[in-house]
Amino acid sequence: MDLPMDLPIVVGVDGSGPSLRAVDWAADEAALRGAPLRLVYASLWERYEGALLAQELDKPLEEVMARDVVGTAEERARRRRPELKVTTDVLPEEPEYGLVRESSAALAMVLGCRGRSGVTEALLGSVSLTVAGHAHCPVIVLRGTHDNQASSGIRGRIALGVGEKPTGSAALRFAVEEASLRGVPLEVVRAWRRPAHAAPHSQRQQAVELLEEALRDVPAELNADRRTVEGHARDALIAVSREADLLVVGARRRHGPVGLQLSRVAHGVLHHAACPVAVVPEHA
């Protein structure tokens, strides 16, 4: 991503099991990249789910405090990767704002993902989607059941959804870095739709050409596979995610205060992918 190597991998922690798995994943990622690890807790998360966290952790509510949350996360990170430089911070604000601001000085941000019903699920989802939609760095949302094994993935490949402008894509560069660091193949994927009243050849050929264009920027020593899939891009990438350790998608930034805009494809994979999803801002 052409960023200074002293920038950290940032993790949003809240004391829950998924956020601690995010610490594991991020610690491995930091070790792969030779980067420091930064653990951040936004204290106003307690407003929404302090009682629920207290019940989950089997502790009185007064014990579920910010310093306890970051302290537990720090201990876990140091146990997993003793060689890492680890820092912590407590942000006295809502997580959406605090984490987006943190992203301006991060190599990447890692967030856990846990499903709940009702209002709490909607609030948690809004945090992940807001951060992924406005962050200045790649945001990795941990989907799937094996989401704490960044350095030793179980499927042995990185997948990339290729957009309309693959040349110079930040998502492509990020995916290439991830595959190279882990020593695994990169699979580049492009979906195409069969036209209603015309031969499908042109759409399929266009997908093939986009993949070839993307692969021109891939180092020759990296094993890269091509896959064209007929159908909706979201469905194609969700299917591919079942065979990948990380799915990378790009999101283009529009000019103005609205920040990064997530497409329906990005929304879909963030909700339904079977592996961690990296949303990479495209600043073109």
Residue frames relative to the residue before (quaternion, step in Angstrom):
aa qw qx qy qz dx dy dz
M 1.0000 0.0000 0.0000 0.0000 0.00 0.00 0.00
D 0.4256 -0.7369 0.4406 0.2858 3.60 1.31 0.17
L 0.4639 0.6469 -0.4659 0.3864 3.56 1.00 0.90
P 0.6148 -0.5478 0.3967 0.4057 3.61 -1.13 0.51
M 0.4914 -0.7029 0.4326 0.2781 3.56 -0.93 0.89
D 0.6070 0.5530 -0.3816 0.4244 3.62 1.20 -0.16
L 0.4689 0.6349 -0.4676 0.3980 3.59 1.25 0.08
P 0.4160 -0.7490 0.4605 0.2320 3.60 -0.94 0.82
I 0.4220 -0.5540 0.6218 0.3584 3.44 -1.49 0.01
V 0.1814 -0.8065 0.5588 0.0661 3.59 -0.64 1.14
V 0.1169 -0.7790 0.6135 0.0558 3.56 -1.03 0.86
G 0.2869 -0.7147 0.6094 0.1885 3.55 -1.00 0.86
V 0.0481 -0.8177 0.5734 -0.0171 3.59 -0.55 1.18
D 0.0499 -0.8046 0.5912 0.0243 3.56 -1.18 0.60
G 0.6429 -0.5572 0.3192 0.4175 3.59 1.22 0.26
S 0.5770 0.6004 -0.3789 0.4038 3.59 1.22 -0.24
G 0.6804 -0.4864 0.3664 0.4077 3.56 -1.30 0.31
P 0.6772 0.4839 -0.3134 0.4572 3.63 0.81 -0.87
S 0.6612 0.4883 -0.3377 0.4587 3.61 0.96 -0.67
L 0.6289 0.5081 -0.3441 0.4774 3.61 1.12 -0.53
R 0.6097 0.5078 -0.3543 0.4950 3.59 1.10 -0.55
A 0.6020 0.5420 -0.3520 0.4689 3.57 1.13 -0.61
V 0.6008 0.5437 -0.3522 0.4683 3.58 1.10 -0.67
D 0.6340 0.5239 -0.3288 0.4642 3.60 0.95 -0.86
W 0.6803 0.4989 -0.2863 0.4543 3.55 0.81 -1.08
A 0.6939 0.4789 -0.2799 0.4592 3.57 0.86 -0.97
A 0.6111 0.5404 -0.3552 0.4565 3.61 1.05 -0.66
D 0.6428 0.5021 -0.3172 0.4838 3.57 0.99 -0.80
E 0.6525 0.5162 -0.3135 0.4577 3.58 0.95 -0.88
A 0.6495 0.5075 -0.3169 0.4693 3.58 0.96 -0.84
A 0.6447 0.5125 -0.3228 0.4664 3.59 0.99 -0.80
L 0.6309 0.5350 -0.3328 0.4527 3.60 0.99 -0.80
R 0.7657 0.3833 -0.1819 0.4834 3.55 0.94 -0.92
G 0.4102 -0.7085 0.4797 0.3156 3.61 1.22 -0.18
A 0.4747 0.6783 -0.4154 0.3768 3.55 1.16 0.68
P 0.5260 -0.5958 0.4802 0.3711 3.60 -1.19 0.34
L 0.3499 -0.7092 0.5758 0.2072 3.54 -1.35 0.35
R 0.0917 -0.7898 0.6060 0.0233 3.57 -0.91 0.94
L 0.1599 -0.7925 0.5868 0.0455 3.57 -0.75 1.12
V 0.0486 -0.8305 0.5526 -0.0503 3.56 -0.57 1.20
Y 0.0840 -0.7799 0.6198 0.0241 3.54 -0.98 0.97
A 0.2282 -0.7542 0.6012 0.1324 3.58 -0.81 1.00
S 0.3776 -0.8048 0.4068 0.2102 3.56 -0.21 1.30
L 0.6317 0.5477 -0.3598 0.4142 3.60 1.06 -0.51
W 0.3998 0.6763 -0.5024 0.3612 3.62 1.23 0.12
E 0.5827 0.6018 -0.3773 0.3949 3.61 1.10 -0.65
R 0.5619 0.6119 -0.3953 0.3920 3.57 1.09 -0.60
Y 0.7418 0.4255 -0.2248 0.4671 3.56 1.00 -0.85
E 0.8618 0.0526 0.0316 0.5035 3.56 0.82 -0.87
G 0.2163 0.7997 -0.5328 0.1730 3.59 1.07 0.59
A 0.6777 0.4850 -0.3031 0.4621 3.59 0.88 -0.88
L 0.6452 0.5164 -0.3253 0.4596 3.57 1.01 -0.78
L 0.6505 0.4994 -0.3221 0.4729 3.58 0.97 -0.79
A 0.6262 0.5368 -0.3417 0.4505 3.57 0.98 -0.78
Q 0.6534 0.5007 -0.3089 0.4765 3.56 1.00 -0.82
E 0.6507 0.5219 -0.3167 0.4516 3.60 0.95 -0.88
L 0.7551 0.3944 -0.2048 0.4821 3.57 0.90 -0.95
D 0.3667 -0.7571 0.4649 0.2760 3.58 1.33 -0.01
K 0.5212 0.5948 -0.4298 0.4357 3.54 0.93 1.00
P 0.5639 -0.5458 0.4679 0.4063 3.60 -1.18 0.35
L 0.6397 -0.5666 0.3593 0.3750 3.54 -1.09 0.72
E 0.6616 0.5350 -0.3239 0.4136 3.59 0.94 -0.85
E 0.6455 0.5147 -0.3265 0.4601 3.60 1.23 -0.35
V 0.6230 0.5157 -0.3514 0.4716 3.57 1.20 -0.36
M 0.2042 0.7993 -0.5209 0.2193 3.53 0.41 1.29
A 0.7111 -0.4978 0.2949 0.3995 3.51 -1.25 0.51
R 0.6963 0.4759 -0.3022 0.4443 3.59 0.78 -0.93
D 0.6004 0.5411 -0.3551 0.4698 3.56 1.15 -0.60
V 0.6471 0.5287 -0.3150 0.4500 3.57 0.98 -0.87
V 0.7271 0.4136 -0.2646 0.4798 3.61 0.73 -0.99
G 0.6123 0.5561 -0.3542 0.4364 3.59 1.09 -0.62
T 0.6500 0.5020 -0.3083 0.4800 3.56 0.98 -0.83
A 0.6588 0.5024 -0.3100 0.4664 3.58 0.96 -0.85
E 0.6468 0.5183 -0.3236 0.4564 3.59 0.97 -0.82
E 0.6468 0.5181 -0.3221 0.4576 3.58 0.93 -0.86
R 0.6525 0.5162 -0.3138 0.4575 3.55 0.98 -0.84
A 0.6629 0.5075 -0.3069 0.4571 3.58 0.93 -0.90
R 0.6773 0.4886 -0.3013 0.4601 3.60 0.92 -0.85
R 0.6136 0.5267 -0.3520 0.4713 3.58 1.09 -0.59
R 0.7049 0.4773 -0.2723 0.4486 3.55 0.90 -0.92
R 0.8069 0.0549 0.0181 0.5878 3.58 0.93 -0.95
P 0.1711 -0.8445 0.4974 0.1003 3.61 0.33 1.22
E 0.6477 0.5575 -0.3238 0.4060 3.58 1.11 -0.58
L 0.5706 0.6378 -0.3774 0.3538 3.61 1.17 -0.36
K 0.3737 -0.6323 0.6177 0.2810 3.50 -1.31 0.47
V 0.0503 -0.8206 0.5682 -0.0356 3.58 -0.59 1.19
T 0.0137 -0.7710 0.6367 0.0032 3.55 -0.95 0.93
T 0.1902 -0.7754 0.5932 0.1034 3.56 -1.24 0.50
D 0.0050 0.7824 -0.6227 -0.0130 3.53 -1.27 0.39
V 0.2420 -0.7239 0.6276 0.1531 3.53 -1.29 0.57
L 0.1931 -0.7959 0.5686 0.0771 3.56 -0.73 1.11
P 0.2883 -0.7847 0.5229 0.1667 3.63 -0.58 1.07
E 0.6075 0.5274 -0.3597 0.4727 3.56 0.72 1.07
E 0.6879 -0.4553 0.3542 0.4406 3.54 -1.31 0.07
P 0.5746 -0.6368 0.3803 0.3460 3.61 -0.95 0.79
E 0.5939 0.5848 -0.3878 0.3935 3.60 0.96 -0.73
Y 0.7215 0.4396 -0.2504 0.4727 3.58 0.84 -0.99
G 0.6749 0.5150 -0.2995 0.4354 3.55 0.87 -0.95
L 0.7074 0.4607 -0.2754 0.4598 3.58 0.84 -0.93
V 0.6173 0.5216 -0.3553 0.4697 3.60 1.01 -0.68
R 0.6519 0.4986 -0.3249 0.4700 3.59 0.94 -0.78
E 0.6275 0.5379 -0.3290 0.4567 3.59 1.00 -0.82
S 0.6309 0.5810 -0.3355 0.3896 3.58 1.04 -0.78
S 0.5861 0.6003 -0.3769 0.3925 3.60 1.16 -0.41
A 0.7604 0.2464 -0.1639 0.5780 3.59 1.25 -0.28
A 0.5484 0.5946 -0.3977 0.4331 3.58 0.93 0.94
L 0.4923 -0.6114 0.5239 0.3305 3.54 -1.22 0.52
A 0.7580 -0.1606 0.1377 0.6170 3.55 1.05 -0.85
M 0.2626 -0.7392 0.5963 0.1705 3.55 -1.27 0.39
V 0.1671 -0.7889 0.5883 0.0598 3.55 -0.97 0.93
L 0.0464 -0.7944 0.6054 -0.0173 3.56 -0.89 1.03
G 0.4102 -0.6814 0.5460 0.2633 3.56 -1.07 0.76
C 0.1993 -0.7673 0.5987 0.1140 3.54 -1.27 0.31
R 0.1003 0.7893 -0.6015 0.0721 3.56 -0.78 0.99
G 0.3743 -0.7476 0.5112 0.1990 3.53 -0.98 0.84
R 0.0668 0.7510 -0.6557 0.0388 3.51 -1.08 0.83
S 0.4853 -0.6526 0.4894 0.3149 3.54 -1.23 0.21
G 0.8064 0.3605 -0.2142 0.4171 3.51 -1.35 0.24
V 0.8463 -0.2163 0.1433 0.4652 3.50 -1.32 -0.55
T 0.6405 0.5481 -0.3459 0.4118 3.59 0.92 -0.84
E 0.6335 0.5235 -0.3319 0.4630 3.58 0.96 -0.82
A 0.6537 0.5134 -0.3210 0.4538 3.58 0.94 -0.85
L 0.6573 0.5086 -0.3143 0.4588 3.59 0.97 -0.81
L 0.6626 0.4927 -0.3072 0.4731 3.56 0.92 -0.88
G 0.6463 0.5169 -0.3206 0.4608 3.54 0.98 -0.80
S 0.6432 0.5299 -0.3331 0.4410 3.56 0.99 -0.76
V 0.6116 0.5416 -0.3553 0.4543 3.60 1.06 -0.65
S 0.6867 0.4816 -0.2915 0.4600 3.57 0.76 -1.02
L 0.6949 0.4767 -0.2866 0.4558 3.57 0.85 -0.94
T 0.6428 0.5172 -0.3310 0.4579 3.59 1.00 -0.76
V 0.6704 0.4817 -0.3064 0.4738 3.57 0.89 -0.90
A 0.6633 0.4948 -0.3119 0.4668 3.60 0.88 -0.89
G 0.7125 0.4795 -0.2547 0.4445 3.58 1.06 -0.71
H 0.7930 0.2917 -0.1536 0.5123 3.59 1.17 -0.35
A 0.4762 0.7008 -0.4344 0.3056 3.61 1.21 -0.15
H 0.4514 -0.6926 0.5078 0.2422 3.53 -1.26 0.58
C 0.7297 0.3216 -0.1979 0.5700 3.59 1.30 -0.12
P 0.6641 -0.4557 0.3637 0.4680 3.62 -1.19 0.09
V 0.1612 -0.7653 0.6177 0.0824 3.55 -1.04 0.85
I 0.1476 -0.7941 0.5878 0.0467 3.56 -0.70 1.13
V 0.1082 -0.7815 0.6141 0.0204 3.55 -0.61 1.21
L 0.3402 -0.7851 0.4873 0.1741 3.54 -0.61 1.17
R 0.0373 -0.7710 0.6344 -0.0421 3.49 -0.49 1.31
G 0.7145 0.4736 -0.3099 0.4113 3.59 -1.26 0.21
T 0.5665 -0.6374 0.4298 0.2968 3.54 -1.33 0.25
H 0.7212 0.3552 -0.2369 0.5455 3.61 1.23 -0.22
D 0.2721 0.8294 -0.4449 0.2002 3.54 0.99 0.92
N 0.6387 0.5113 -0.3616 0.4471 3.61 1.10 0.43
Q 0.6061 0.5583 -0.3418 0.4518 3.60 1.16 0.54
A 0.0104 0.8454 -0.5337 0.0176 3.57 0.65 1.06
S 0.7455 0.4341 -0.2448 0.4426 3.59 0.88 -0.86
S 0.7899 0.1890 -0.0977 0.5751 3.60 1.15 -0.46
G 0.0559 -0.8515 0.5213 0.0022 3.53 0.64 1.17
I 0.4925 -0.6978 0.4486 0.2632 3.53 -1.11 0.68
R 0.7255 0.4355 -0.2527 0.4691 3.61 1.16 -0.42
G 0.3699 -0.8066 0.4180 0.1946 3.56 1.23 -0.25
R 0.7392 0.3217 -0.2769 0.5229 3.59 0.96 0.79
I 0.2957 -0.6976 0.6239 0.1912 3.52 -1.35 0.50
A 0.1780 -0.7848 0.5870 0.0889 3.59 -0.94 0.89
L 0.1083 -0.7866 0.6069 0.0342 3.55 -1.10 0.80
G 0.2859 -0.7247 0.6016 0.1765 3.54 -0.92 0.93
V 0.2514 -0.7994 0.5339 0.1130 3.58 -0.58 1.18
G 0.2768 -0.7833 0.5409 0.1315 3.55 -0.80 1.07
E 0.7660 -0.3844 0.2682 0.4400 3.54 -1.31 -0.27
K 0.7800 0.2384 -0.1266 0.5645 3.61 1.15 -0.54
P 0.0446 -0.8575 0.5122 0.0204 3.59 0.38 1.16
T 0.5859 0.5921 -0.3844 0.3981 3.61 1.09 -0.57
G 0.8320 0.1363 -0.1308 0.5216 3.57 -0.77 1.04
S 0.3788 0.7595 -0.4627 0.2562 3.58 1.24 0.22
A 0.4460 -0.6787 0.5205 0.2636 3.57 -0.94 0.95
A 0.6134 0.5464 -0.3463 0.4530 3.58 1.07 -0.69
L 0.6403 0.5134 -0.3244 0.4704 3.58 1.00 -0.79
R 0.6577 0.5056 -0.3194 0.4580 3.59 0.88 -0.88
F 0.6530 0.5097 -0.3143 0.4637 3.57 0.96 -0.85
A 0.6638 0.5028 -0.3075 0.4604 3.59 0.91 -0.88
V 0.6350 0.5205 -0.3261 0.4686 3.58 1.01 -0.81
E 0.6373 0.5235 -0.3233 0.4640 3.60 0.97 -0.84
E 0.6718 0.5034 -0.3060 0.4490 3.57 0.86 -0.95
A 0.6722 0.4861 -0.3026 0.4693 3.58 0.88 -0.89
S 0.6620 0.5089 -0.3084 0.4558 3.59 0.95 -0.86
L 0.6636 0.5123 -0.3078 0.4499 3.59 0.90 -0.91
R 0.7351 0.4160 -0.2264 0.4852 3.56 0.99 -0.81
G 0.3794 -0.7414 0.4742 0.2855 3.58 1.24 -0.37
V 0.5366 0.5996 -0.4105 0.4290 3.57 1.05 0.82
P 0.6110 -0.5565 0.4000 0.3961 3.63 -1.20 0.33
L 0.3160 -0.6920 0.6149 0.2079 3.50 -1.37 0.41
E 0.1349 -0.7749 0.6128 0.0760 3.56 -0.90 0.93
V 0.1471 -0.7864 0.5962 0.0666 3.57 -0.66 1.11
V 0.1298 -0.8278 0.5454 -0.0210 3.54 -0.74 1.16
R 0.0227 0.7749 -0.6310 0.0307 3.54 -1.03 0.87
A 0.2468 -0.7637 0.5816 0.1329 3.57 -0.82 1.03
W 0.0623 -0.7758 0.6261 0.0475 3.54 -1.20 0.53
R 0.3309 -0.7532 0.5451 0.1612 3.55 -1.20 0.66
R 0.4413 -0.6794 0.5256 0.2596 3.55 -1.00 0.89
P 0.3951 -0.7243 0.5038 0.2559 3.63 -0.70 0.99
A 0.5864 -0.6219 0.4002 0.3305 3.56 -1.14 0.66
H 0.8329 0.1341 -0.0333 0.5359 3.61 0.90 -0.85
A 0.6762 0.4299 -0.3138 0.5094 3.58 0.97 0.78
A 0.6214 -0.5305 0.4137 0.4017 3.54 -1.28 0.31
P 0.4820 -0.7079 0.4386 0.2722 3.60 -0.96 0.82
H 0.4320 0.7492 -0.4475 0.2278 3.59 1.24 -0.30
S 0.6828 0.5148 -0.3140 0.4124 3.60 0.82 -0.98
Q 0.6627 0.4963 -0.3104 0.4670 3.60 0.96 -0.80
R 0.6494 0.5004 -0.3200 0.4749 3.57 0.96 -0.81
Q 0.6628 0.5071 -0.3072 0.4574 3.58 0.95 -0.88
Q 0.6221 0.5345 -0.3430 0.4579 3.58 1.01 -0.73
A 0.6346 0.5226 -0.3257 0.4670 3.59 1.01 -0.80
V 0.6411 0.5203 -0.3166 0.4670 3.57 0.97 -0.86
E 0.6717 0.5056 -0.2981 0.4520 3.58 0.92 -0.91
L 0.6314 0.5239 -0.3342 0.4639 3.60 1.03 -0.72
L 0.6429 0.5066 -0.3254 0.4734 3.58 1.00 -0.76
E 0.6465 0.5108 -0.3232 0.4654 3.58 0.96 -0.82
E 0.6293 0.5301 -0.3284 0.4638 3.57 1.03 -0.79
A 0.6487 0.5170 -0.3123 0.4631 3.58 0.97 -0.87
L 0.7039 0.4936 -0.2737 0.4314 3.56 0.87 -0.96
R 0.5109 0.6306 -0.4336 0.3916 3.60 1.20 -0.21
D 0.7032 0.4455 -0.2572 0.4908 3.60 1.17 -0.56
V 0.5658 0.6028 -0.3817 0.4133 3.60 1.26 0.02
P 0.5035 -0.6565 0.4562 0.3275 3.65 -0.80 0.89
A 0.5770 -0.6315 0.3994 0.3297 3.54 -1.00 0.86
E 0.6698 0.5239 -0.3091 0.4259 3.59 1.06 -0.68
L 0.6150 0.5391 -0.3551 0.4528 3.60 1.24 -0.24
N 0.3926 -0.7074 0.5419 0.2276 3.56 -0.87 0.97
A 0.0312 0.8166 -0.5710 0.0781 3.59 -0.44 1.22
D 0.1641 -0.7847 0.5946 0.0613 3.55 -0.90 1.00
R 0.3073 -0.7384 0.5744 0.1741 3.55 -1.17 0.68
R 0.0478 0.7849 -0.6178 0.0036 3.57 -1.09 0.64
T 0.0805 -0.7523 0.6519 0.0515 3.56 -0.82 1.02
V 0.1070 -0.8021 0.5875 -0.0001 3.54 -0.95 0.97
E 0.3305 -0.7237 0.5667 0.2144 3.57 -0.85 0.91
G 0.6302 0.5231 -0.3974 0.4138 3.57 -0.85 0.99
H 0.7358 -0.3808 0.3114 0.4653 3.54 -1.33 -0.26
A 0.5477 -0.6323 0.4378 0.3295 3.58 -0.98 0.83
R 0.6371 0.5388 -0.3388 0.4348 3.58 0.93 -0.86
D 0.6862 0.4804 -0.2892 0.4634 3.58 0.84 -0.95
A 0.6348 0.5359 -0.3303 0.4480 3.57 1.02 -0.80
L 0.7019 0.4639 -0.2782 0.4633 3.59 0.89 -0.90
I 0.6052 0.5320 -0.3619 0.4688 3.58 1.06 -0.63
A 0.6433 0.5090 -0.3220 0.4725 3.59 0.99 -0.79
V 0.6586 0.5076 -0.3073 0.4627 3.59 0.94 -0.89
S 0.6133 0.5878 -0.3490 0.3957 3.60 1.04 -0.74
R 0.5951 0.5755 -0.3686 0.4228 3.59 1.18 -0.44
E 0.7301 0.3870 -0.2143 0.5208 3.58 1.27 -0.33
A 0.6749 0.4947 -0.2735 0.4743 3.61 1.27 0.08
D 0.4455 -0.6579 0.5372 0.2830 3.54 -1.32 0.40
L 0.7790 0.0217 -0.0091 0.6266 3.57 1.24 -0.44
L 0.1674 -0.7559 0.6271 0.0852 3.55 -1.02 0.92
V 0.1502 -0.8029 0.5753 0.0429 3.57 -0.73 1.11
V 0.0221 0.7749 -0.6309 0.0322 3.56 -0.94 0.97
G 0.3666 -0.7233 0.5426 0.2191 3.54 -1.14 0.65
A 0.0917 -0.7654 0.6330 0.0713 3.55 -1.25 0.46
R 0.3120 -0.7945 0.4965 0.1576 3.56 -0.60 1.14
R 0.3749 -0.7237 0.5431 0.2020 3.54 -1.00 0.93
R 0.2544 -0.7444 0.5987 0.1506 3.53 -0.92 0.95
H 0.5484 -0.5988 0.4599 0.3593 3.56 -1.18 0.50
G 0.6567 0.5010 -0.3787 0.4175 3.54 -1.10 0.73
P 0.7124 -0.5071 0.3015 0.3800 3.57 -1.31 0.15
V 0.5601 0.6399 -0.4004 0.3412 3.62 1.15 -0.31
G 0.3938 -0.7555 0.4610 0.2482 3.60 1.21 -0.23
L 0.8044 -0.2884 0.2220 0.4696 3.49 -1.29 -0.51
Q 0.2203 -0.7852 0.5681 0.1105 3.55 -0.86 0.95
L 0.2610 -0.7684 0.5650 0.1489 3.58 -0.72 1.05
S 0.3840 -0.7200 0.5345 0.2199 3.54 -0.88 0.97
R 0.6720 -0.4581 0.3734 0.4462 3.56 -1.31 0.07
V 0.6012 0.5588 -0.3590 0.4444 3.57 1.10 -0.65
A 0.6779 0.4821 -0.2952 0.4699 3.59 0.85 -0.96
H 0.6210 0.5275 -0.3385 0.4707 3.59 0.97 -0.82
G 0.6842 0.5157 -0.2974 0.4213 3.56 0.83 -0.99
V 0.7095 0.4408 -0.2879 0.4685 3.58 0.83 -0.89
L 0.6004 0.5512 -0.3725 0.4437 3.61 1.07 -0.57
H 0.7074 0.4509 -0.2624 0.4768 3.57 1.06 -0.68
H 0.8483 0.2537 -0.0627 0.4605 3.59 0.91 -0.85
A 0.4481 0.7009 -0.4690 0.2967 3.64 1.16 -0.08
A 0.4232 -0.7101 0.5158 0.2250 3.55 -1.23 0.63
C 0.7378 0.2756 -0.2071 0.5804 3.60 1.27 0.17
P 0.6828 -0.4461 0.3446 0.4648 3.62 -1.20 0.11
V 0.2185 -0.7726 0.5892 0.0904 3.55 -1.13 0.81
A 0.1661 -0.7625 0.6187 0.0902 3.57 -0.91 0.98
V 0.1359 -0.7630 0.6293 0.0578 3.57 -0.75 1.11
V 0.1061 -0.8289 0.5492 -0.0068 3.55 -0.46 1.27
P 0.3755 -0.7355 0.5107 0.2394 3.62 -0.66 1.01
E 0.2234 -0.7404 0.6240 0.1117 3.53 -1.05 0.93
H 0.2043 -0.8380 0.5003 0.0759 3.57 -0.45 1.18
A 0.3937 0.7326 -0.4823 0.2751 3.57 1.21 0.22
